[in-house]
Amino acid sequence: MGQVQQQIQTKLEQALSPQWLTIENESDQHSGPAGRESHFKVTLVSPLFAGLLPVKRHQKVYSLLSEELAGSVHALALHLYTPQEWERAGAQRPDSPSCLGGGR
């Protein structure tokens, strides 16, 4: 796990007390040098999302990760659930689409 990914994980764990958290570095699916940390897929299940519309959940995560987003992180695919929503989804999140840009 890279340094940026570790920072993201630490911030989300501390602020949102997730019941489930996965952070996938998808940077290799986009153009650019190997080993970078620019594109991440975050799946997070937290009871703290109860009563929040999806846009408010995203805003909360963006606020927590503002430093990373102002730096090397170019894209975040966010899949944010309450425990009940996660259960209804069969504990599955959507696959990321193929990258269509970046010269590949």
Biopython code that builds the backbone (N, CA, C, O; Angstrom):
import numpy as np
from Bio.PDB.StructureBuilder import StructureBuilder

atoms = [
    (1, "MET", "N", (0.865, -1.183, 0.000)),
    (1, "MET", "CA", (0.000, 0.000, 0.000)),
    (1, "MET", "C", (0.899, 1.230, 0.000)),
    (1, "MET", "O", (1.847, 1.332, 0.779)),
    (2, "GLY", "N", (0.576, 2.157, -0.895)),
    (2, "GLY", "CA", (1.348, 3.388, -0.991)),
    (2, "GLY", "C", (0.998, 4.382, 0.104)),
    (2, "GLY", "O", (0.023, 4.215, 0.838)),
    (3, "GLN", "N", (1.811, 5.408, 0.191)),
    (3, "GLN", "CA", (1.649, 6.426, 1.236)),
    (3, "GLN", "C", (0.314, 7.162, 1.119)),
    (3, "GLN", "O", (-0.363, 7.374, 2.124)),
    (4, "VAL", "N", (-0.065, 7.549, -0.085)),
    (4, "VAL", "CA", (-1.328, 8.285, -0.267)),
    (4, "VAL", "C", (-2.505, 7.388, 0.098)),
    (4, "VAL", "O", (-3.428, 7.822, 0.787)),
    (5, "GLN", "N", (-2.475, 6.149, -0.358)),
    (5, "GLN", "CA", (-3.557, 5.211, -0.028)),
    (5, "GLN", "C", (-3.657, 5.020, 1.480)),
    (5, "GLN", "O", (-4.761, 4.945, 2.021)),
    (6, "GLN", "N", (-2.522, 4.940, 2.162)),
    (6, "GLN", "CA", (-2.529, 4.793, 3.619)),
    (6, "GLN", "C", (-3.124, 6.025, 4.297)),
    (6, "GLN", "O", (-3.867, 5.899, 5.270)),
    (7, "GLN", "N", (-2.804, 7.208, 3.791)),
    (7, "GLN", "CA", (-3.373, 8.447, 4.338)),
    (7, "GLN", "C", (-4.894, 8.450, 4.190)),
    (7, "GLN", "O", (-5.618, 8.802, 5.120)),
    (8, "ILE", "N", (-5.361, 8.056, 3.019)),
    (8, "ILE", "CA", (-6.804, 8.005, 2.767)),
    (8, "ILE", "C", (-7.461, 7.044, 3.747)),
    (8, "ILE", "O", (-8.475, 7.376, 4.362)),
    (9, "GLN", "N", (-6.890, 5.864, 3.894)),
    (9, "GLN", "CA", (-7.454, 4.869, 4.797)),
    (9, "GLN", "C", (-7.507, 5.386, 6.231)),
    (9, "GLN", "O", (-8.533, 5.255, 6.898)),
    (10, "THR", "N", (-6.427, 5.963, 6.703)),
    (10, "THR", "CA", (-6.373, 6.469, 8.081)),
    (10, "THR", "C", (-7.426, 7.536, 8.324)),
    (10, "THR", "O", (-8.128, 7.494, 9.334)),
    (11, "LYS", "N", (-7.544, 8.487, 7.414)),
    (11, "LYS", "CA", (-8.516, 9.573, 7.580)),
    (11, "LYS", "C", (-9.949, 9.042, 7.589)),
    (11, "LYS", "O", (-10.762, 9.449, 8.419)),
    (12, "LEU", "N", (-10.252, 8.142, 6.669)),
    (12, "LEU", "CA", (-11.615, 7.619, 6.601)),
    (12, "LEU", "C", (-11.946, 6.764, 7.828)),
    (12, "LEU", "O", (-13.055, 6.845, 8.356)),
    (13, "GLU", "N", (-11.005, 5.957, 8.276)),
    (13, "GLU", "CA", (-11.245, 5.132, 9.464)),
    (13, "GLU", "C", (-11.475, 6.002, 10.702)),
    (13, "GLU", "O", (-12.381, 5.734, 11.491)),
    (14, "GLN", "N", (-10.670, 7.023, 10.867)),
    (14, "GLN", "CA", (-10.788, 7.875, 12.048)),
    (14, "GLN", "C", (-12.074, 8.685, 12.061)),
    (14, "GLN", "O", (-12.678, 8.866, 13.118)),
    (15, "ALA", "N", (-12.496, 9.167, 10.917)),
    (15, "ALA", "CA", (-13.644, 10.068, 10.859)),
    (15, "ALA", "C", (-14.986, 9.356, 10.720)),
    (15, "ALA", "O", (-16.003, 9.863, 11.194)),
    (16, "LEU", "N", (-15.003, 8.180, 10.072)),
    (16, "LEU", "CA", (-16.285, 7.575, 9.713)),
    (16, "LEU", "C", (-16.548, 6.219, 10.359)),
    (16, "LEU", "O", (-17.606, 5.631, 10.134)),
    (17, "SER", "N", (-15.632, 5.720, 11.138)),
    (17, "SER", "CA", (-15.812, 4.431, 11.839)),
    (17, "SER", "C", (-16.467, 3.381, 10.939)),
    (17, "SER", "O", (-17.538, 2.869, 11.266)),
    (18, "PRO", "N", (-15.839, 3.060, 9.820)),
    (18, "PRO", "CA", (-16.486, 2.149, 8.873)),
    (18, "PRO", "C", (-16.611, 0.722, 9.393)),
    (18, "PRO", "O", (-15.751, 0.218, 10.115)),
    (19, "GLN", "N", (-17.714, 0.091, 8.998)),
    (19, "GLN", "CA", (-17.877, -1.335, 9.238)),
    (19, "GLN", "C", (-17.186, -2.114, 8.125)),
    (19, "GLN", "O", (-16.807, -3.270, 8.310)),
    (20, "TRP", "N", (-17.025, -1.481, 6.983)),
    (20, "TRP", "CA", (-16.341, -2.080, 5.837)),
    (20, "TRP", "C", (-15.651, -0.958, 5.085)),
    (20, "TRP", "O", (-16.245, 0.092, 4.841)),
    (21, "LEU", "N", (-14.393, -1.181, 4.715)),
    (21, "LEU", "CA", (-13.655, -0.183, 3.947)),
    (21, "LEU", "C", (-12.658, -0.898, 3.044)),
    (21, "LEU", "O", (-11.820, -1.670, 3.511)),
    (22, "THR", "N", (-12.759, -0.634, 1.760)),
    (22, "THR", "CA", (-11.724, -1.067, 0.823)),
    (22, "THR", "C", (-11.329, 0.140, -0.014)),
    (22, "THR", "O", (-12.165, 0.943, -0.428)),
    (23, "ILE", "N", (-10.048, 0.235, -0.244)),
    (23, "ILE", "CA", (-9.502, 1.302, -1.077)),
    (23, "ILE", "C", (-8.626, 0.632, -2.124)),
    (23, "ILE", "O", (-7.622, -0.002, -1.798)),
    (24, "GLU", "N", (-9.012, 0.778, -3.372)),
    (24, "GLU", "CA", (-8.283, 0.150, -4.463)),
    (24, "GLU", "C", (-7.591, 1.215, -5.296)),
    (24, "GLU", "O", (-8.223, 2.167, -5.753)),
    (25, "ASN", "N", (-6.300, 1.049, -5.488)),
    (25, "ASN", "CA", (-5.549, 1.947, -6.353)),
    (25, "ASN", "C", (-5.772, 1.492, -7.788)),
    (25, "ASN", "O", (-5.281, 0.439, -8.196)),
    (26, "GLU", "N", (-6.514, 2.289, -8.552)),
    (26, "GLU", "CA", (-6.815, 1.969, -9.945)),
    (26, "GLU", "C", (-5.978, 2.801, -10.917)),
    (26, "GLU", "O", (-6.307, 2.899, -12.100)),
    (27, "SER", "N", (-4.915, 3.390, -10.424)),
    (27, "SER", "CA", (-4.082, 4.271, -11.252)),
    (27, "SER", "C", (-3.487, 3.557, -12.449)),
    (27, "SER", "O", (-3.280, 4.171, -13.496)),
    (28, "ASP", "N", (-3.205, 2.251, -12.309)),
    (28, "ASP", "CA", (-2.610, 1.506, -13.417)),
    (28, "ASP", "C", (-3.562, 1.350, -14.595)),
    (28, "ASP", "O", (-3.138, 0.955, -15.680)),
    (29, "GLN", "N", (-4.832, 1.650, -14.400)),
    (29, "GLN", "CA", (-5.819, 1.571, -15.479)),
    (29, "GLN", "C", (-5.887, 2.864, -16.285)),
    (29, "GLN", "O", (-6.694, 2.991, -17.205)),
    (30, "HIS", "N", (-5.043, 3.810, -15.934)),
    (30, "HIS", "CA", (-5.021, 5.119, -16.585)),
    (30, "HIS", "C", (-3.606, 5.405, -17.064)),
    (30, "HIS", "O", (-2.652, 4.793, -16.582)),
    (31, "SER", "N", (-3.463, 6.318, -17.998)),
    (31, "SER", "CA", (-2.135, 6.604, -18.539)),
    (31, "SER", "C", (-1.264, 7.264, -17.482)),
    (31, "SER", "O", (-1.752, 7.883, -16.537)),
    (32, "GLY", "N", (0.017, 7.114, -17.669)),
    (32, "GLY", "CA", (0.965, 7.711, -16.741)),
    (32, "GLY", "C", (1.956, 6.688, -16.248)),
    (32, "GLY", "O", (1.839, 5.503, -16.561)),
    (33, "PRO", "N", (2.928, 7.131, -15.481)),
    (33, "PRO", "CA", (3.984, 6.237, -15.020)),
    (33, "PRO", "C", (3.479, 5.224, -13.995)),
    (33, "PRO", "O", (2.530, 5.484, -13.255)),
    (34, "ALA", "N", (4.131, 4.075, -13.971)),
    (34, "ALA", "CA", (3.779, 3.027, -13.006)),
    (34, "ALA", "C", (4.066, 3.501, -11.580)),
    (34, "ALA", "O", (4.965, 4.307, -11.341)),
    (35, "GLY", "N", (3.292, 2.988, -10.665)),
    (35, "GLY", "CA", (3.528, 3.288, -9.254)),
    (35, "GLY", "C", (2.897, 4.568, -8.736)),
    (35, "GLY", "O", (3.099, 4.928, -7.576)),
    (36, "ARG", "N", (2.144, 5.253, -9.564)),
    (36, "ARG", "CA", (1.552, 6.487, -9.052)),
    (36, "ARG", "C", (0.266, 6.203, -8.285)),
    (36, "ARG", "O", (-0.304, 5.115, -8.369)),
    (37, "GLU", "N", (-0.164, 7.186, -7.553)),
    (37, "GLU", "CA", (-1.375, 7.074, -6.728)),
    (37, "GLU", "C", (-2.287, 8.241, -7.083)),
    (37, "GLU", "O", (-2.327, 9.259, -6.391)),
    (38, "SER", "N", (-3.013, 8.068, -8.172)),
    (38, "SER", "CA", (-3.834, 9.173, -8.671)),
    (38, "SER", "C", (-5.317, 8.839, -8.778)),
    (38, "SER", "O", (-6.154, 9.741, -8.742)),
    (39, "HIS", "N", (-5.656, 7.563, -8.910)),
    (39, "HIS", "CA", (-7.040, 7.130, -9.103)),
    (39, "HIS", "C", (-7.362, 6.033, -8.092)),
    (39, "HIS", "O", (-6.691, 5.002, -8.039)),
    (40, "PHE", "N", (-8.400, 6.274, -7.292)),
    (40, "PHE", "CA", (-8.769, 5.309, -6.267)),
    (40, "PHE", "C", (-10.257, 5.001, -6.310)),
    (40, "PHE", "O", (-11.083, 5.840, -6.669)),
    (41, "LYS", "N", (-10.565, 3.779, -5.934)),
    (41, "LYS", "CA", (-11.947, 3.342, -5.771)),
    (41, "LYS", "C", (-12.140, 3.044, -4.283)),
    (41, "LYS", "O", (-11.453, 2.198, -3.711)),
    (42, "VAL", "N", (-13.080, 3.749, -3.675)),
    (42, "VAL", "CA", (-13.339, 3.605, -2.247)),
    (42, "VAL", "C", (-14.736, 3.026, -2.046)),
    (42, "VAL", "O", (-15.724, 3.563, -2.546)),
    (43, "THR", "N", (-14.798, 1.927, -1.308)),
    (43, "THR", "CA", (-16.068, 1.360, -0.875)),
    (43, "THR", "C", (-16.093, 1.453, 0.631)),
    (43, "THR", "O", (-15.234, 0.884, 1.305)),
    (44, "LEU", "N", (-17.068, 2.164, 1.168)),
    (44, "LEU", "CA", (-17.116, 2.431, 2.598)),
    (44, "LEU", "C", (-18.539, 2.252, 3.109)),
    (44, "LEU", "O", (-19.493, 2.794, 2.552)),
    (45, "VAL", "N", (-18.656, 1.482, 4.176)),
    (45, "VAL", "CA", (-19.949, 1.234, 4.820)),
    (45, "VAL", "C", (-19.871, 1.801, 6.222)),
    (45, "VAL", "O", (-19.035, 1.386, 7.025)),
    (46, "SER", "N", (-20.749, 2.756, 6.517)),
    (46, "SER", "CA", (-20.727, 3.387, 7.827)),
    (46, "SER", "C", (-22.144, 3.729, 8.295)),
    (46, "SER", "O", (-22.963, 4.215, 7.515)),
    (47, "PRO", "N", (-22.419, 3.470, 9.570)),
    (47, "PRO", "CA", (-23.716, 3.891, 10.102)),
    (47, "PRO", "C", (-23.849, 5.411, 10.141)),
    (47, "PRO", "O", (-24.959, 5.928, 10.263)),
    (48, "LEU", "N", (-22.739, 6.127, 10.041)),
    (48, "LEU", "CA", (-22.789, 7.592, 10.062)),
    (48, "LEU", "C", (-23.407, 8.167, 8.786)),
    (48, "LEU", "O", (-23.714, 9.358, 8.732)),
    (49, "PHE", "N", (-23.591, 7.332, 7.757)),
    (49, "PHE", "CA", (-24.238, 7.790, 6.527)),
    (49, "PHE", "C", (-25.763, 7.746, 6.620)),
    (49, "PHE", "O", (-26.444, 8.239, 5.721)),
    (50, "ALA", "N", (-26.300, 7.177, 7.668)),
    (50, "ALA", "CA", (-27.757, 7.082, 7.817)),
    (50, "ALA", "C", (-28.366, 8.477, 7.793)),
    (50, "ALA", "O", (-27.907, 9.381, 8.492)),
    (51, "GLY", "N", (-29.398, 8.640, 6.987)),
    (51, "GLY", "CA", (-30.095, 9.918, 6.895)),
    (51, "GLY", "C", (-29.443, 10.926, 5.969)),
    (51, "GLY", "O", (-29.979, 12.017, 5.774)),
    (52, "LEU", "N", (-28.293, 10.585, 5.390)),
    (52, "LEU", "CA", (-27.614, 11.506, 4.474)),
    (52, "LEU", "C", (-27.874, 11.077, 3.034)),
    (52, "LEU", "O", (-27.744, 9.901, 2.693)),
    (53, "LEU", "N", (-28.240, 12.034, 2.199)),
    (53, "LEU", "CA", (-28.371, 11.773, 0.771)),
    (53, "LEU", "C", (-26.995, 11.474, 0.189)),
    (53, "LEU", "O", (-25.983, 11.892, 0.752)),
    (54, "PRO", "N", (-26.943, 10.757, -0.930)),
    (54, "PRO", "CA", (-25.637, 10.419, -1.521)),
    (54, "PRO", "C", (-24.721, 11.623, -1.739)),
    (54, "PRO", "O", (-23.517, 11.522, -1.499)),
    (55, "VAL", "N", (-25.252, 12.741, -2.179)),
    (55, "VAL", "CA", (-24.398, 13.907, -2.428)),
    (55, "VAL", "C", (-23.754, 14.404, -1.125)),
    (55, "VAL", "O", (-22.607, 14.849, -1.139)),
    (56, "LYS", "N", (-24.471, 14.333, -0.015)),
    (56, "LYS", "CA", (-23.919, 14.757, 1.281)),
    (56, "LYS", "C", (-22.828, 13.790, 1.746)),
    (56, "LYS", "O", (-21.844, 14.207, 2.358)),
    (57, "ARG", "N", (-23.004, 12.516, 1.458)),
    (57, "ARG", "CA", (-21.978, 11.519, 1.804)),
    (57, "ARG", "C", (-20.701, 11.816, 1.023)),
    (57, "ARG", "O", (-19.604, 11.824, 1.581)),
    (58, "HIS", "N", (-20.862, 12.061, -0.278)),
    (58, "HIS", "CA", (-19.704, 12.375, -1.107)),
    (58, "HIS", "C", (-19.013, 13.650, -0.622)),
    (58, "HIS", "O", (-17.786, 13.699, -0.532)),
    (59, "GLN", "N", (-19.792, 14.667, -0.314)),
    (59, "GLN", "CA", (-19.214, 15.914, 0.166)),
    (59, "GLN", "C", (-18.418, 15.700, 1.450)),
    (59, "GLN", "O", (-17.362, 16.304, 1.636)),
    (60, "LYS", "N", (-18.917, 14.850, 2.327)),
    (60, "LYS", "CA", (-18.220, 14.547, 3.579)),
    (60, "LYS", "C", (-16.858, 13.910, 3.294)),
    (60, "LYS", "O", (-15.854, 14.289, 3.897)),
    (61, "VAL", "N", (-16.827, 12.950, 2.381)),
    (61, "VAL", "CA", (-15.571, 12.283, 2.037)),
    (61, "VAL", "C", (-14.623, 13.253, 1.333)),
    (61, "VAL", "O", (-13.432, 13.279, 1.642)),
    (62, "TYR", "N", (-15.134, 14.047, 0.394)),
    (62, "TYR", "CA", (-14.296, 15.026, -0.291)),
    (62, "TYR", "C", (-13.674, 16.003, 0.702)),
    (62, "TYR", "O", (-12.507, 16.371, 0.571)),
    (63, "SER", "N", (-14.447, 16.413, 1.681)),
    (63, "SER", "CA", (-13.935, 17.329, 2.699)),
    (63, "SER", "C", (-12.816, 16.677, 3.513)),
    (63, "SER", "O", (-11.790, 17.301, 3.786)),
    (64, "LEU", "N", (-13.021, 15.430, 3.892)),
    (64, "LEU", "CA", (-12.000, 14.704, 4.662)),
    (64, "LEU", "C", (-10.712, 14.520, 3.866)),
    (64, "LEU", "O", (-9.620, 14.514, 4.434)),
    (65, "LEU", "N", (-10.842, 14.370, 2.555)),
    (65, "LEU", "CA", (-9.682, 14.092, 1.706)),
    (65, "LEU", "C", (-9.267, 15.298, 0.864)),
    (65, "LEU", "O", (-8.653, 15.133, -0.190)),
    (66, "SER", "N", (-9.593, 16.497, 1.316)),
    (66, "SER", "CA", (-9.300, 17.702, 0.533)),
    (66, "SER", "C", (-7.807, 17.866, 0.259)),
    (66, "SER", "O", (-7.425, 18.331, -0.815)),
    (67, "GLU", "N", (-6.978, 17.497, 1.197)),
    (67, "GLU", "CA", (-5.523, 17.616, 1.015)),
    (67, "GLU", "C", (-5.037, 16.692, -0.108)),
    (67, "GLU", "O", (-4.238, 17.096, -0.953)),
    (68, "GLU", "N", (-5.520, 15.466, -0.105)),
    (68, "GLU", "CA", (-5.128, 14.508, -1.137)),
    (68, "GLU", "C", (-5.663, 14.919, -2.507)),
    (68, "GLU", "O", (-4.973, 14.782, -3.517)),
    (69, "LEU", "N", (-6.898, 15.424, -2.534)),
    (69, "LEU", "CA", (-7.498, 15.861, -3.797)),
    (69, "LEU", "C", (-6.810, 17.104, -4.360)),
    (69, "LEU", "O", (-6.820, 17.325, -5.571)),
    (70, "ALA", "N", (-6.224, 17.903, -3.499)),
    (70, "ALA", "CA", (-5.473, 19.080, -3.954)),
    (70, "ALA", "C", (-4.070, 18.685, -4.399)),
    (70, "ALA", "O", (-3.356, 19.484, -5.005)),
    (71, "GLY", "N", (-3.681, 17.453, -4.096)),
    (71, "GLY", "CA", (-2.351, 16.969, -4.454)),
    (71, "GLY", "C", (-2.402, 15.968, -5.583)),
    (71, "GLY", "O", (-2.850, 16.280, -6.686)),
    (72, "SER", "N", (-1.939, 14.756, -5.302)),
    (72, "SER", "CA", (-1.740, 13.766, -6.351)),
    (72, "SER", "C", (-3.002, 13.018, -6.777)),
    (72, "SER", "O", (-3.016, 12.401, -7.842)),
    (73, "VAL", "N", (-4.054, 13.060, -5.970)),
    (73, "VAL", "CA", (-5.255, 12.293, -6.298)),
    (73, "VAL", "C", (-6.081, 13.043, -7.336)),
    (73, "VAL", "O", (-6.534, 14.166, -7.114)),
    (74, "HIS", "N", (-6.256, 12.387, -8.465)),
    (74, "HIS", "CA", (-6.993, 12.976, -9.587)),
    (74, "HIS", "C", (-8.454, 12.545, -9.593)),
    (74, "HIS", "O", (-9.329, 13.306, -10.004)),
    (75, "ALA", "N", (-8.718, 11.303, -9.127)),
    (75, "ALA", "CA", (-10.080, 10.782, -9.206)),
    (75, "ALA", "C", (-10.372, 9.824, -8.060)),
    (75, "ALA", "O", (-9.524, 9.028, -7.656)),
    (76, "LEU", "N", (-11.595, 9.924, -7.549)),
    (76, "LEU", "CA", (-12.106, 9.010, -6.530)),
    (76, "LEU", "C", (-13.429, 8.447, -7.020)),
    (76, "LEU", "O", (-14.357, 9.196, -7.328)),
    (77, "ALA", "N", (-13.511, 7.147, -7.089)),
    (77, "ALA", "CA", (-14.796, 6.492, -7.341)),
    (77, "ALA", "C", (-15.322, 6.107, -5.965)),
    (77, "ALA", "O", (-14.743, 5.255, -5.291)),
    (78, "LEU", "N", (-16.410, 6.729, -5.552)),
    (78, "LEU", "CA", (-16.935, 6.516, -4.204)),
    (78, "LEU", "C", (-18.200, 5.673, -4.233)),
    (78, "LEU", "O", (-19.148, 5.964, -4.962)),
    (79, "HIS", "N", (-18.191, 4.624, -3.424)),
    (79, "HIS", "CA", (-19.349, 3.761, -3.227)),
    (79, "HIS", "C", (-19.592, 3.750, -1.725)),
    (79, "HIS", "O", (-18.915, 3.048, -0.973)),
    (80, "LEU", "N", (-20.580, 4.550, -1.300)),
    (80, "LEU", "CA", (-20.798, 4.835, 0.123)),
    (80, "LEU", "C", (-22.167, 4.326, 0.557)),
    (80, "LEU", "O", (-23.192, 4.696, -0.016)),
    (81, "TYR", "N", (-22.168, 3.473, 1.578)),
    (81, "TYR", "CA", (-23.392, 2.800, 1.987)),
    (81, "TYR", "C", (-23.598, 2.867, 3.492)),
    (81, "TYR", "O", (-22.645, 2.961, 4.265)),
    (82, "THR", "N", (-24.865, 2.817, 3.887)),
    (82, "THR", "CA", (-25.185, 2.492, 5.276)),
    (82, "THR", "C", (-25.087, 0.972, 5.391)),
    (82, "THR", "O", (-25.085, 0.289, 4.367)),
    (83, "PRO", "N", (-25.007, 0.424, 6.598)),
    (83, "PRO", "CA", (-24.975, -1.041, 6.724)),
    (83, "PRO", "C", (-26.182, -1.726, 6.078)),
    (83, "PRO", "O", (-26.036, -2.791, 5.479)),
    (84, "GLN", "N", (-27.362, -1.131, 6.192)),
    (84, "GLN", "CA", (-28.568, -1.718, 5.611)),
    (84, "GLN", "C", (-28.510, -1.703, 4.082)),
    (84, "GLN", "O", (-28.908, -2.672, 3.436)),
    (85, "GLU", "N", (-28.018, -0.613, 3.508)),
    (85, "GLU", "CA", (-27.895, -0.522, 2.054)),
    (85, "GLU", "C", (-26.870, -1.536, 1.532)),
    (85, "GLU", "O", (-27.072, -2.160, 0.490)),
    (86, "TRP", "N", (-25.794, -1.683, 2.258)),
    (86, "TRP", "CA", (-24.744, -2.635, 1.880)),
    (86, "TRP", "C", (-25.287, -4.062, 1.884)),
    (86, "TRP", "O", (-24.987, -4.859, 0.995)),
    (87, "GLU", "N", (-26.082, -4.364, 2.892)),
    (87, "GLU", "CA", (-26.695, -5.693, 2.978)),
    (87, "GLU", "C", (-27.637, -5.914, 1.793)),
    (87, "GLU", "O", (-27.616, -6.973, 1.167)),
    (88, "ARG", "N", (-28.472, -4.900, 1.486)),
    (88, "ARG", "CA", (-29.399, -5.010, 0.348)),
    (88, "ARG", "C", (-28.659, -5.151, -0.982)),
    (88, "ARG", "O", (-29.162, -5.775, -1.917)),
    (89, "ALA", "N", (-27.463, -4.569, -1.059)),
    (89, "ALA", "CA", (-26.657, -4.649, -2.278)),
    (89, "ALA", "C", (-25.903, -5.977, -2.379)),
    (89, "ALA", "O", (-25.164, -6.210, -3.336)),
    (90, "GLY", "N", (-26.096, -6.832, -1.394)),
    (90, "GLY", "CA", (-25.412, -8.120, -1.399)),
    (90, "GLY", "C", (-23.923, -7.996, -1.127)),
    (90, "GLY", "O", (-23.134, -8.844, -1.543)),
    (91, "ALA", "N", (-23.539, -6.928, -0.423)),
    (91, "ALA", "CA", (-22.137, -6.654, -0.103)),
    (91, "ALA", "C", (-21.285, -6.582, -1.374)),
    (91, "ALA", "O", (-20.138, -7.028, -1.392)),
    (92, "GLN", "N", (-21.864, -6.016, -2.431)),
    (92, "GLN", "CA", (-21.180, -5.872, -3.717)),
    (92, "GLN", "C", (-21.257, -4.428, -4.182)),
    (92, "GLN", "O", (-22.289, -3.773, -4.034)),
    (93, "ARG", "N", (-20.171, -3.940, -4.738)),
    (93, "ARG", "CA", (-20.169, -2.603, -5.339)),
    (93, "ARG", "C", (-19.930, -2.746, -6.825)),
    (93, "ARG", "O", (-19.391, -3.761, -7.267)),
    (94, "PRO", "N", (-20.320, -1.749, -7.608)),
    (94, "PRO", "CA", (-20.166, -1.844, -9.068)),
    (94, "PRO", "C", (-18.693, -1.871, -9.472)),
    (94, "PRO", "O", (-17.832, -1.339, -8.773)),
    (95, "ASP", "N", (-18.426, -2.502, -10.613)),
    (95, "ASP", "CA", (-17.085, -2.468, -11.188)),
    (95, "ASP", "C", (-16.840, -1.082, -11.770)),
    (95, "ASP", "O", (-17.775, -0.386, -12.166)),
    (96, "SER", "N", (-15.589, -0.698, -11.816)),
    (96, "SER", "CA", (-15.234, 0.581, -12.429)),
    (96, "SER", "C", (-15.273, 0.429, -13.940)),
    (96, "SER", "O", (-14.927, -0.627, -14.468)),
    (97, "PRO", "N", (-15.695, 1.482, -14.643)),
    (97, "PRO", "CA", (-15.686, 1.419, -16.104)),
    (97, "PRO", "C", (-14.256, 1.485, -16.619)),
    (97, "PRO", "O", (-13.351, 1.936, -15.917)),
    (98, "SER", "N", (-14.066, 1.036, -17.839)),
    (98, "SER", "CA", (-12.754, 1.125, -18.466)),
    (98, "SER", "C", (-12.414, 2.578, -18.714)),
    (98, "SER", "O", (-13.293, 3.389, -19.002)),
    (99, "CYS", "N", (-11.155, 2.901, -18.604)),
    (99, "CYS", "CA", (-10.692, 4.251, -18.888)),
    (99, "CYS", "C", (-10.739, 4.484, -20.386)),
    (99, "CYS", "O", (-10.241, 3.668, -21.162)),
    (100, "LEU", "N", (-11.335, 5.594, -20.795)),
    (100, "LEU", "CA", (-11.467, 5.892, -22.220)),
    (100, "LEU", "C", (-10.515, 6.999, -22.683)),
    (100, "LEU", "O", (-10.475, 7.338, -23.865)),
    (101, "GLY", "N", (-9.767, 7.546, -21.760)),
    (101, "GLY", "CA", (-8.895, 8.663, -22.133)),
    (101, "GLY", "C", (-7.444, 8.390, -21.781)),
    (101, "GLY", "O", (-7.055, 7.266, -21.463)),
    (102, "GLY", "N", (-6.671, 9.436, -21.849)),
    (102, "GLY", "CA", (-5.296, 9.355, -21.400)),
    (102, "GLY", "C", (-4.323, 8.737, -22.380)),
    (102, "GLY", "O", (-3.205, 8.395, -21.994)),
    (103, "GLY", "N", (-4.710, 8.584, -23.637)),
    (103, "GLY", "CA", (-3.758, 8.132, -24.639)),
    (103, "GLY", "C", (-3.499, 6.645, -24.681)),
    (103, "GLY", "O", (-2.501, 6.230, -25.271)),
    (104, "ARG", "N", (-4.331, 5.831, -24.097)),
    (104, "ARG", "CA", (-4.137, 4.387, -24.184)),
    (104, "ARG", "C", (-4.916, 3.803, -25.321)),
    (104, "ARG", "O", (-4.870, 2.593, -25.543)),
]
sb = StructureBuilder()
sb.init_structure("model")
sb.init_model(0)
sb.init_chain("A")
sb.init_seg("    ")
for serial, (resi, resn, name, xyz) in enumerate(atoms, 1):
    if name == "N":
        sb.init_residue(resn, " ", resi, " ")
    sb.init_atom(name, np.array(xyz, "f"), 0.0, 1.0, " ", f" {name:<3s}", serial, name[0])
structure = sb.get_structure()
